[in-house]
Amino acid sequence: MKKLILAAALAVVPLAGCSDMTTTQQRALSGTAIGAGGGAIIGAIAGNAGLGAGIGAAAGLAGGLIFNKVKQDQAASYSAGYQAGASGQMPTPPR
């Protein structure tokens, strides 16, 4: 029972530190963690889990930041279209 409580505490405490992060930081962190995990698994199959985790973390970070940029652009386009529709004007096309 003590091991279960300890495992739960170890899982919850790091997540509490993420509560005041921006969405960009959260997406970068989650991309890095997912990439490192996937890279470690693939690296372990190939024979070098550490190298796989490092490469996966870098790829995951890049993916998380790209995903964040897409979501920010999507939100900005939606907001611009909504504002233009509310005022009865044509929205400006995205750059």
N, C-alpha and C positions, 0 to 999 in steps of 0.2 A: 504494500500500500504506500509506503514511503517513497519507493521508486516511482510510482505512478504520479504522485504529487510533485516530486522533483522534476520529472519529465514534463509535466504540464507547466510548471513554473518556468522551466528553461525555454519552453516554446512561447509562452505569453510575454515574458519580460522584454525580449528584443522587439516584439511587435509594438509594445507601448512606446518605444522610442520613435516610432514612425508617425505618431499622431500629429505632430506639428510640422510635417514636411509638406512642401508644395507638391502639386501634381507632377511637375517635371522631375523632382527628386524621387518621388514614389515610383514613377514609371522607369526611371533610370535604374533605381535599385532593384526593382522586380525583374527588369530585363537582364540585369547583371546576374542576379541570383539564379534565374531560370537558365540562362546561358551557361553559367558555371556548372550547374547540376547536370545539364545535358552533355556538356563537354567532358565532364568527369566520367560520365557513363561511357560515352563513345571512346574517350581516351583509355579507359580501363580495358575495353575490348581490344583496342589497338596496342596496348602495352604501356602507355604512359598517361596515367590519370591526371597528374599535375599539369602537364602540358595541355591536355585536352580541356581541363578546367580553365586554364588561363586564356586559351583561345576562345572558348565558349563564353567566358565572362566578357571579353572584349567585343565579341559579336553581339552578345545580349545587350550590352550597354549601348552599342550603336543602334540596335533594333529598338530599344526602349526610347531613345532620344528621337529617332525617326518617327516612331508611333506618336510620341508626344507632339511633335511638330505638325503632323497630319491632323491630330485632334484639335490643336489650337487654331490651325487654319480653317478647319471645318466649323468651329464655334464662331470664329470671326466672320466667315461668310454667312452663316445663319443669322448672326446678329445684324450684319449689314443689310441683308435681305429683309429681315423683319422690320428694321428701322425704316427702310425705303417703302415697304408696303404700308406701314402705319402712317407715313406722311403722304402717300399717294404718288411717290416719285419712282422713277426707274432706278434699280440698284446699279452701282458702278461695278463693272466686271472685275473679277479678281486679276491680280498681276501675276 
